[in-house]
Amino acid sequence: MREFVLVSLRGITCCVPNAREIGVVLGIGTMDVGDVRETPAMQQAYDLGASICG
């Protein structure tokens, strides 16, 4: 399933001018609203965003 999600994301991204992938954060096992808050993905997403914005 992860591979399908990544391939789909990359397929969409290639259609957006000047878009590029700089990192991937997977929130595995997040089926309900708020679940992601209890995973490492939350901090990983924050750190990735901070690295982009400087």
mmJSON file of the N, C-alpha and C atoms, coordinates in Angstrom:
{"data_MODEL":{"atom_site":{
"group_PDB":["ATOM","ATOM","ATOM","ATOM","ATOM","ATOM","ATOM","ATOM","ATOM","ATOM","ATOM","ATOM","ATOM","ATOM","ATOM","ATOM","ATOM","ATOM","ATOM","ATOM","ATOM","ATOM","ATOM","ATOM","ATOM","ATOM","ATOM","ATOM","ATOM","ATOM","ATOM","ATOM","ATOM","ATOM","ATOM","ATOM","ATOM","ATOM","ATOM","ATOM","ATOM","ATOM","ATOM","ATOM","ATOM","ATOM","ATOM","ATOM","ATOM","ATOM","ATOM","ATOM","ATOM","ATOM","ATOM","ATOM","ATOM","ATOM","ATOM","ATOM","ATOM","ATOM","ATOM","ATOM","ATOM","ATOM","ATOM","ATOM","ATOM","ATOM","ATOM","ATOM","ATOM","ATOM","ATOM","ATOM","ATOM","ATOM","ATOM","ATOM","ATOM","ATOM","ATOM","ATOM","ATOM","ATOM","ATOM","ATOM","ATOM","ATOM","ATOM","ATOM","ATOM","ATOM","ATOM","ATOM","ATOM","ATOM","ATOM","ATOM","ATOM","ATOM","ATOM","ATOM","ATOM","ATOM","ATOM","ATOM","ATOM","ATOM","ATOM","ATOM","ATOM","ATOM","ATOM","ATOM","ATOM","ATOM","ATOM","ATOM","ATOM","ATOM","ATOM","ATOM","ATOM","ATOM","ATOM","ATOM","ATOM","ATOM","ATOM","ATOM","ATOM","ATOM","ATOM","ATOM","ATOM","ATOM","ATOM","ATOM","ATOM","ATOM","ATOM","ATOM","ATOM","ATOM","ATOM","ATOM","ATOM","ATOM","ATOM","ATOM","ATOM","ATOM","ATOM","ATOM","ATOM","ATOM","ATOM","ATOM","ATOM","ATOM"],
"id":[1,2,3,4,5,6,7,8,9,10,11,12,13,14,15,16,17,18,19,20,21,22,23,24,25,26,27,28,29,30,31,32,33,34,35,36,37,38,39,40,41,42,43,44,45,46,47,48,49,50,51,52,53,54,55,56,57,58,59,60,61,62,63,64,65,66,67,68,69,70,71,72,73,74,75,76,77,78,79,80,81,82,83,84,85,86,87,88,89,90,91,92,93,94,95,96,97,98,99,100,101,102,103,104,105,106,107,108,109,110,111,112,113,114,115,116,117,118,119,120,121,122,123,124,125,126,127,128,129,130,131,132,133,134,135,136,137,138,139,140,141,142,143,144,145,146,147,148,149,150,151,152,153,154,155,156,157,158,159,160,161,162],
"type_symbol":["N","C","C","N","C","C","N","C","C","N","C","C","N","C","C","N","C","C","N","C","C","N","C","C","N","C","C","N","C","C","N","C","C","N","C","C","N","C","C","N","C","C","N","C","C","N","C","C","N","C","C","N","C","C","N","C","C","N","C","C","N","C","C","N","C","C","N","C","C","N","C","C","N","C","C","N","C","C","N","C","C","N","C","C","N","C","C","N","C","C","N","C","C","N","C","C","N","C","C","N","C","C","N","C","C","N","C","C","N","C","C","N","C","C","N","C","C","N","C","C","N","C","C","N","C","C","N","C","C","N","C","C","N","C","C","N","C","C","N","C","C","N","C","C","N","C","C","N","C","C","N","C","C","N","C","C","N","C","C","N","C","C"],
"label_atom_id":["N","CA","C","N","CA","C","N","CA","C","N","CA","C","N","CA","C","N","CA","C","N","CA","C","N","CA","C","N","CA","C","N","CA","C","N","CA","C","N","CA","C","N","CA","C","N","CA","C","N","CA","C","N","CA","C","N","CA","C","N","CA","C","N","CA","C","N","CA","C","N","CA","C","N","CA","C","N","CA","C","N","CA","C","N","CA","C","N","CA","C","N","CA","C","N","CA","C","N","CA","C","N","CA","C","N","CA","C","N","CA","C","N","CA","C","N","CA","C","N","CA","C","N","CA","C","N","CA","C","N","CA","C","N","CA","C","N","CA","C","N","CA","C","N","CA","C","N","CA","C","N","CA","C","N","CA","C","N","CA","C","N","CA","C","N","CA","C","N","CA","C","N","CA","C","N","CA","C","N","CA","C","N","CA","C","N","CA","C"],
"label_alt_id":[null,null,null,null,null,null,null,null,null,null,null,null,null,null,null,null,null,null,null,null,null,null,null,null,null,null,null,null,null,null,null,null,null,null,null,null,null,null,null,null,null,null,null,null,null,null,null,null,null,null,null,null,null,null,null,null,null,null,null,null,null,null,null,null,null,null,null,null,null,null,null,null,null,null,null,null,null,null,null,null,null,null,null,null,null,null,null,null,null,null,null,null,null,null,null,null,null,null,null,null,null,null,null,null,null,null,null,null,null,null,null,null,null,null,null,null,null,null,null,null,null,null,null,null,null,null,null,null,null,null,null,null,null,null,null,null,null,null,null,null,null,null,null,null,null,null,null,null,null,null,null,null,null,null,null,null,null,null,null,null,null,null],
"label_comp_id":["MET","MET","MET","ARG","ARG","ARG","GLU","GLU","GLU","PHE","PHE","PHE","VAL","VAL","VAL","LEU","LEU","LEU","VAL","VAL","VAL","SER","SER","SER","LEU","LEU","LEU","ARG","ARG","ARG","GLY","GLY","GLY","ILE","ILE","ILE","THR","THR","THR","CYS","CYS","CYS","CYS","CYS","CYS","VAL","VAL","VAL","PRO","PRO","PRO","ASN","ASN","ASN","ALA","ALA","ALA","ARG","ARG","ARG","GLU","GLU","GLU","ILE","ILE","ILE","GLY","GLY","GLY","VAL","VAL","VAL","VAL","VAL","VAL","LEU","LEU","LEU","GLY","GLY","GLY","ILE","ILE","ILE","GLY","GLY","GLY","THR","THR","THR","MET","MET","MET","ASP","ASP","ASP","VAL","VAL","VAL","GLY","GLY","GLY","ASP","ASP","ASP","VAL","VAL","VAL","ARG","ARG","ARG","GLU","GLU","GLU","THR","THR","THR","PRO","PRO","PRO","ALA","ALA","ALA","MET","MET","MET","GLN","GLN","GLN","GLN","GLN","GLN","ALA","ALA","ALA","TYR","TYR","TYR","ASP","ASP","ASP","LEU","LEU","LEU","GLY","GLY","GLY","ALA","ALA","ALA","SER","SER","SER","ILE","ILE","ILE","CYS","CYS","CYS","GLY","GLY","GLY"],
"label_asym_id":["A","A","A","A","A","A","A","A","A","A","A","A","A","A","A","A","A","A","A","A","A","A","A","A","A","A","A","A","A","A","A","A","A","A","A","A","A","A","A","A","A","A","A","A","A","A","A","A","A","A","A","A","A","A","A","A","A","A","A","A","A","A","A","A","A","A","A","A","A","A","A","A","A","A","A","A","A","A","A","A","A","A","A","A","A","A","A","A","A","A","A","A","A","A","A","A","A","A","A","A","A","A","A","A","A","A","A","A","A","A","A","A","A","A","A","A","A","A","A","A","A","A","A","A","A","A","A","A","A","A","A","A","A","A","A","A","A","A","A","A","A","A","A","A","A","A","A","A","A","A","A","A","A","A","A","A","A","A","A","A","A","A"],
"label_entity_id":["1","1","1","1","1","1","1","1","1","1","1","1","1","1","1","1","1","1","1","1","1","1","1","1","1","1","1","1","1","1","1","1","1","1","1","1","1","1","1","1","1","1","1","1","1","1","1","1","1","1","1","1","1","1","1","1","1","1","1","1","1","1","1","1","1","1","1","1","1","1","1","1","1","1","1","1","1","1","1","1","1","1","1","1","1","1","1","1","1","1","1","1","1","1","1","1","1","1","1","1","1","1","1","1","1","1","1","1","1","1","1","1","1","1","1","1","1","1","1","1","1","1","1","1","1","1","1","1","1","1","1","1","1","1","1","1","1","1","1","1","1","1","1","1","1","1","1","1","1","1","1","1","1","1","1","1","1","1","1","1","1","1"],
"label_seq_id":[1,1,1,2,2,2,3,3,3,4,4,4,5,5,5,6,6,6,7,7,7,8,8,8,9,9,9,10,10,10,11,11,11,12,12,12,13,13,13,14,14,14,15,15,15,16,16,16,17,17,17,18,18,18,19,19,19,20,20,20,21,21,21,22,22,22,23,23,23,24,24,24,25,25,25,26,26,26,27,27,27,28,28,28,29,29,29,30,30,30,31,31,31,32,32,32,33,33,33,34,34,34,35,35,35,36,36,36,37,37,37,38,38,38,39,39,39,40,40,40,41,41,41,42,42,42,43,43,43,44,44,44,45,45,45,46,46,46,47,47,47,48,48,48,49,49,49,50,50,50,51,51,51,52,52,52,53,53,53,54,54,54],
"pdbx_PDB_ins_code":[null,null,null,null,null,null,null,null,null,null,null,null,null,null,null,null,null,null,null,null,null,null,null,null,null,null,null,null,null,null,null,null,null,null,null,null,null,null,null,null,null,null,null,null,null,null,null,null,null,null,null,null,null,null,null,null,null,null,null,null,null,null,null,null,null,null,null,null,null,null,null,null,null,null,null,null,null,null,null,null,null,null,null,null,null,null,null,null,null,null,null,null,null,null,null,null,null,null,null,null,null,null,null,null,null,null,null,null,null,null,null,null,null,null,null,null,null,null,null,null,null,null,null,null,null,null,null,null,null,null,null,null,null,null,null,null,null,null,null,null,null,null,null,null,null,null,null,null,null,null,null,null,null,null,null,null,null,null,null,null,null,null],
"Cartn_x":[0.821,0.0,0.867,1.953,2.833,3.364,3.769,4.328,3.293,2.041,0.974,0.78,0.796,0.617,1.756,2.99,4.132,4.119,3.787,3.708,2.619,1.495,0.397,0.813,1.444,1.915,2.896,3.813,4.819,4.189,3.15,2.438,1.747,1.175,0.52,1.57,2.622,3.66,4.31,4.481,5.147,4.305,3.028,2.144,2.124,2.755,2.753,4.069,4.003,5.235,6.115,7.39,8.415,8.261,7.427,7.28,8.423,8.843,9.87,9.674,10.01,9.905,11.182,11.025,12.207,12.238,11.172,11.111,9.754,9.68,8.426,8.221,7.023,6.641,5.412,5.485,4.373,3.736,2.451,1.706,1.01,1.771,1.27,0.333,-0.758,-1.699,-2.561,-2.83,-3.623,-4.955,-5.913,-7.213,-8.258,-8.101,-9.089,-8.51,-9.385,-8.976,-8.141,-6.979,-6.112,-5.094,-5.232,-4.301,-2.85,-2.63,-1.259,-0.524,-1.249,-0.616,0.174,-0.163,0.486,1.59,2.036,3.067,4.295,5.425,6.628,6.447,5.455,5.232,4.96,4.346,4.023,5.306,6.262,7.535,8.335,8.291,9.014,8.482,7.166,6.566,6.959,6.946,7.354,8.81,9.671,11.101,11.329,10.616,10.752,10.301,9.172,8.69,9.668,10.23,11.194,12.44,12.848,14.033,13.798,12.55,12.203,12.168,11.552,11.337,12.545,13.465,14.684,14.467],
"Cartn_y":[-1.193,0.0,1.259,1.253,2.421,2.762,1.743,1.967,2.606,2.166,2.728,4.213,4.546,5.944,6.803,6.326,7.095,7.251,6.194,6.275,7.255,7.229,8.149,9.595,9.834,11.179,11.68,10.836,11.236,11.46,10.708,10.913,12.261,12.669,13.976,15.088,14.896,15.914,16.227,15.238,15.481,16.368,16.535,17.386,18.836,19.114,20.459,21.14,22.27,22.953,23.303,23.047,23.363,22.612,21.596,20.808,19.809,19.561,18.54,17.925,16.686,15.957,16.189,16.613,16.834,15.906,15.177,14.237,13.58,12.504,11.766,11.448,11.72,11.37,10.484,9.306,8.373,8.251,8.537,8.379,7.022,5.986,4.615,4.341,3.659,3.264,4.409,5.369,6.534,6.502,5.846,5.675,6.667,7.144,8.035,9.439,10.417,11.799,11.903,12.535,12.73,11.638,10.497,9.38,9.767,10.598,10.937,11.674,12.329,13.066,12.153,10.894,9.932,9.137,9.589,8.871,9.747,9.146,9.923,10.801,10.493,11.26,12.725,13.032,14.417,15.239,14.746,15.462,15.453,14.34,14.256,15.297,15.456,16.449,17.861,18.117,19.425,19.717,18.738,18.922,19.133,18.394,18.545,19.942,20.388,21.726,22.804,22.633,23.597,23.642,22.506,22.485,23.202,23.259,23.949,25.459,25.84,27.263,27.936,27.147,27.697,28.121],
"Cartn_z":[0.0,0.0,0.0,0.797,0.831,-0.548,-1.277,-2.599,-3.52,-3.424,-4.241,-3.925,-2.653,-2.238,-2.777,-2.644,-3.124,-4.641,-5.354,-6.816,-7.233,-6.548,-6.855,-6.595,-5.46,-5.13,-6.176,-6.554,-7.546,-8.913,-9.233,-10.491,-10.538,-9.426,-9.341,-9.35,-8.582,-8.459,-9.805,-10.646,-11.927,-12.845,-12.537,-13.345,-12.861,-11.742,-11.169,-11.533,-12.233,-12.637,-11.433,-11.569,-10.567,-9.243,-9.202,-7.976,-7.874,-6.648,-6.426,-5.052,-4.959,-3.695,-2.898,-1.664,-0.833,0.371,0.562,1.668,1.731,2.462,2.61,4.086,4.561,5.926,5.823,6.388,6.342,7.723,7.798,9.044,9.051,9.267,9.214,10.393,10.112,11.16,11.664,10.81,11.205,10.47,11.062,10.426,10.93,12.154,12.742,12.92,12.949,13.15,14.426,14.306,15.465,15.712,15.043,15.268,15.006,13.999,13.615,14.727,15.595,16.694,17.622,17.632,18.523,17.836,16.666,15.922,15.716,15.397,15.077,13.837,13.012,11.776,12.059,13.172,13.507,13.639,14.385,14.556,13.258,12.532,11.261,10.274,10.216,9.324,9.751,11.035,11.542,11.156,11.389,11.085,9.599,8.767,7.318,6.89,7.422,7.109,7.565,8.752,9.264,8.39,7.847,6.991,5.671,5.231,3.985,4.224,5.32,5.612,6.207,6.688,7.266,8.636],
"occupancy":[1.0,1.0,1.0,1.0,1.0,1.0,1.0,1.0,1.0,1.0,1.0,1.0,1.0,1.0,1.0,1.0,1.0,1.0,1.0,1.0,1.0,1.0,1.0,1.0,1.0,1.0,1.0,1.0,1.0,1.0,1.0,1.0,1.0,1.0,1.0,1.0,1.0,1.0,1.0,1.0,1.0,1.0,1.0,1.0,1.0,1.0,1.0,1.0,1.0,1.0,1.0,1.0,1.0,1.0,1.0,1.0,1.0,1.0,1.0,1.0,1.0,1.0,1.0,1.0,1.0,1.0,1.0,1.0,1.0,1.0,1.0,1.0,1.0,1.0,1.0,1.0,1.0,1.0,1.0,1.0,1.0,1.0,1.0,1.0,1.0,1.0,1.0,1.0,1.0,1.0,1.0,1.0,1.0,1.0,1.0,1.0,1.0,1.0,1.0,1.0,1.0,1.0,1.0,1.0,1.0,1.0,1.0,1.0,1.0,1.0,1.0,1.0,1.0,1.0,1.0,1.0,1.0,1.0,1.0,1.0,1.0,1.0,1.0,1.0,1.0,1.0,1.0,1.0,1.0,1.0,1.0,1.0,1.0,1.0,1.0,1.0,1.0,1.0,1.0,1.0,1.0,1.0,1.0,1.0,1.0,1.0,1.0,1.0,1.0,1.0,1.0,1.0,1.0,1.0,1.0,1.0,1.0,1.0,1.0,1.0,1.0,1.0],
"B_iso_or_equiv":[0.0,0.0,0.0,0.0,0.0,0.0,0.0,0.0,0.0,0.0,0.0,0.0,0.0,0.0,0.0,0.0,0.0,0.0,0.0,0.0,0.0,0.0,0.0,0.0,0.0,0.0,0.0,0.0,0.0,0.0,0.0,0.0,0.0,0.0,0.0,0.0,0.0,0.0,0.0,0.0,0.0,0.0,0.0,0.0,0.0,0.0,0.0,0.0,0.0,0.0,0.0,0.0,0.0,0.0,0.0,0.0,0.0,0.0,0.0,0.0,0.0,0.0,0.0,0.0,0.0,0.0,0.0,0.0,0.0,0.0,0.0,0.0,0.0,0.0,0.0,0.0,0.0,0.0,0.0,0.0,0.0,0.0,0.0,0.0,0.0,0.0,0.0,0.0,0.0,0.0,0.0,0.0,0.0,0.0,0.0,0.0,0.0,0.0,0.0,0.0,0.0,0.0,0.0,0.0,0.0,0.0,0.0,0.0,0.0,0.0,0.0,0.0,0.0,0.0,0.0,0.0,0.0,0.0,0.0,0.0,0.0,0.0,0.0,0.0,0.0,0.0,0.0,0.0,0.0,0.0,0.0,0.0,0.0,0.0,0.0,0.0,0.0,0.0,0.0,0.0,0.0,0.0,0.0,0.0,0.0,0.0,0.0,0.0,0.0,0.0,0.0,0.0,0.0,0.0,0.0,0.0,0.0,0.0,0.0,0.0,0.0,0.0],
"pdbx_formal_charge":[null,null,null,null,null,null,null,null,null,null,null,null,null,null,null,null,null,null,null,null,null,null,null,null,null,null,null,null,null,null,null,null,null,null,null,null,null,null,null,null,null,null,null,null,null,null,null,null,null,null,null,null,null,null,null,null,null,null,null,null,null,null,null,null,null,null,null,null,null,null,null,null,null,null,null,null,null,null,null,null,null,null,null,null,null,null,null,null,null,null,null,null,null,null,null,null,null,null,null,null,null,null,null,null,null,null,null,null,null,null,null,null,null,null,null,null,null,null,null,null,null,null,null,null,null,null,null,null,null,null,null,null,null,null,null,null,null,null,null,null,null,null,null,null,null,null,null,null,null,null,null,null,null,null,null,null,null,null,null,null,null,null],
"auth_seq_id":[1,1,1,2,2,2,3,3,3,4,4,4,5,5,5,6,6,6,7,7,7,8,8,8,9,9,9,10,10,10,11,11,11,12,12,12,13,13,13,14,14,14,15,15,15,16,16,16,17,17,17,18,18,18,19,19,19,20,20,20,21,21,21,22,22,22,23,23,23,24,24,24,25,25,25,26,26,26,27,27,27,28,28,28,29,29,29,30,30,30,31,31,31,32,32,32,33,33,33,34,34,34,35,35,35,36,36,36,37,37,37,38,38,38,39,39,39,40,40,40,41,41,41,42,42,42,43,43,43,44,44,44,45,45,45,46,46,46,47,47,47,48,48,48,49,49,49,50,50,50,51,51,51,52,52,52,53,53,53,54,54,54],
"auth_comp_id":["MET","MET","MET","ARG","ARG","ARG","GLU","GLU","GLU","PHE","PHE","PHE","VAL","VAL","VAL","LEU","LEU","LEU","VAL","VAL","VAL","SER","SER","SER","LEU","LEU","LEU","ARG","ARG","ARG","GLY","GLY","GLY","ILE","ILE","ILE","THR","THR","THR","CYS","CYS","CYS","CYS","CYS","CYS","VAL","VAL","VAL","PRO","PRO","PRO","ASN","ASN","ASN","ALA","ALA","ALA","ARG","ARG","ARG","GLU","GLU","GLU","ILE","ILE","ILE","GLY","GLY","GLY","VAL","VAL","VAL","VAL","VAL","VAL","LEU","LEU","LEU","GLY","GLY","GLY","ILE","ILE","ILE","GLY","GLY","GLY","THR","THR","THR","MET","MET","MET","ASP","ASP","ASP","VAL","VAL","VAL","GLY","GLY","GLY","ASP","ASP","ASP","VAL","VAL","VAL","ARG","ARG","ARG","GLU","GLU","GLU","THR","THR","THR","PRO","PRO","PRO","ALA","ALA","ALA","MET","MET","MET","GLN","GLN","GLN","GLN","GLN","GLN","ALA","ALA","ALA","TYR","TYR","TYR","ASP","ASP","ASP","LEU","LEU","LEU","GLY","GLY","GLY","ALA","ALA","ALA","SER","SER","SER","ILE","ILE","ILE","CYS","CYS","CYS","GLY","GLY","GLY"],
"auth_asym_id":["A","A","A","A","A","A","A","A","A","A","A","A","A","A","A","A","A","A","A","A","A","A","A","A","A","A","A","A","A","A","A","A","A","A","A","A","A","A","A","A","A","A","A","A","A","A","A","A","A","A","A","A","A","A","A","A","A","A","A","A","A","A","A","A","A","A","A","A","A","A","A","A","A","A","A","A","A","A","A","A","A","A","A","A","A","A","A","A","A","A","A","A","A","A","A","A","A","A","A","A","A","A","A","A","A","A","A","A","A","A","A","A","A","A","A","A","A","A","A","A","A","A","A","A","A","A","A","A","A","A","A","A","A","A","A","A","A","A","A","A","A","A","A","A","A","A","A","A","A","A","A","A","A","A","A","A","A","A","A","A","A","A"],
"auth_atom_id":["N","CA","C","N","CA","C","N","CA","C","N","CA","C","N","CA","C","N","CA","C","N","CA","C","N","CA","C","N","CA","C","N","CA","C","N","CA","C","N","CA","C","N","CA","C","N","CA","C","N","CA","C","N","CA","C","N","CA","C","N","CA","C","N","CA","C","N","CA","C","N","CA","C","N","CA","C","N","CA","C","N","CA","C","N","CA","C","N","CA","C","N","CA","C","N","CA","C","N","CA","C","N","CA","C","N","CA","C","N","CA","C","N","CA","C","N","CA","C","N","CA","C","N","CA","C","N","CA","C","N","CA","C","N","CA","C","N","CA","C","N","CA","C","N","CA","C","N","CA","C","N","CA","C","N","CA","C","N","CA","C","N","CA","C","N","CA","C","N","CA","C","N","CA","C","N","CA","C","N","CA","C","N","CA","C","N","CA","C"],
"pdbx_PDB_model_num":[1,1,1,1,1,1,1,1,1,1,1,1,1,1,1,1,1,1,1,1,1,1,1,1,1,1,1,1,1,1,1,1,1,1,1,1,1,1,1,1,1,1,1,1,1,1,1,1,1,1,1,1,1,1,1,1,1,1,1,1,1,1,1,1,1,1,1,1,1,1,1,1,1,1,1,1,1,1,1,1,1,1,1,1,1,1,1,1,1,1,1,1,1,1,1,1,1,1,1,1,1,1,1,1,1,1,1,1,1,1,1,1,1,1,1,1,1,1,1,1,1,1,1,1,1,1,1,1,1,1,1,1,1,1,1,1,1,1,1,1,1,1,1,1,1,1,1,1,1,1,1,1,1,1,1,1,1,1,1,1,1,1]
}}}
